[in-house]
């Protein structure tokens, strides 16, 4: 499991450089509702949990893969941010579609 999380953080780093991501609850919600998101990543250590509770439900309705990671701090770092990030949506894989396949299951 830990290796999968590390691989996902590494993948997000690459997508942040080459592709396009939306960061934060409001932006992710908009992109999921529009159907633009290809992958959604949420952090487990968000407090209060109610902030993110709607995102997995929206993703399920729109058939968008939603993955959880343990740390919002690490999620922010992997997205090339100087602050933590509770959730992000990948809008464009930036040519990393083959690598993305293992996270889309």
N, C-alpha and C positions, 0 to 999 in steps of 0.2 A: 504493500500500500504506500509506504513512504517513497519508494522509488517512482511510483506512478505520480505522486504529488510533485516530486522534484522534476519529473519529466514535463508535467503540465506547466510548472513555473518557468522552466526553460523554453517551452513552446510559446508561452505568452510573451517572454522577452523578445523572441524572434519576431512574433507578429507585431509587437509594439514598434519595432524598427522598420519592418517591411510592409506590414498590412495596415489595417485601420481598426481601432477599438473605440468603444464608448465607455466612459467611466462614470460611476456613481449611480445611485438608485434611480433618480429621475431620468437620466439619459438612457439607462438600460431599459427601463420600463417603456419609454417612447419607442426605442428600437425594436423591442419585442412586440409591442402592439402593432407596429408598422410591418412587421415580418422581415425586417432588415437584418436582424441578428442571426448569425450562423451557429454560434456557441455562446452560452452564458456561463460565467463562473462567479460563484458567490462564496463569501467567507463564513465560516462557522462561528467565529468569535465576535460577531456583531451583537451589540447590546444597546437597546432592547431588540430582541429577535423579530418583533412585529414589523420592523423597518423593511425586512426582506421577505416576509412570509408570502407576499403576493407573487413574487417573481417565479418560483417553481410552478405555481398554478398557471400563470400566463404562458410559461414556456411549454407546459404540457398541452394547453389548448392550441398553441400554434405549432406544435411538433418541433420545437427547438430544443436541442440537448442542453441540459443544465447540470453543471458539475459543482460540487462543493470542495473547497480547500480549507484547511484548518486555520490559516492566519491571514487576517486582513493586512497586516504589516508586510508580510511576504508577497501578498498579491499586489500591493502598491509598488513594492520594489521591482517586481517582475514586469510591471506595466510602465516602468521608467518614471515613476512619480516620487516626489520627496515626502509625500504623506501616505497614510494607509488608504486602502481602497476596499469598500465593503462588497462591491460587485462590479463586474465589467462584462461587456458584450463584444465579441469579435464580429466585425462587420465585413472584413475582407481579410482573407488568410495571407495575402501578399505572396502568392505563388507557393505557399506551404501546404497545399491541399492534401498531398499524400501523407504528410506528417500529421495532419489534422484528423485523418480518418480514425486513428486509434482513440481519440478523445470524443468522437461523435457517436460512439456506441452506447 
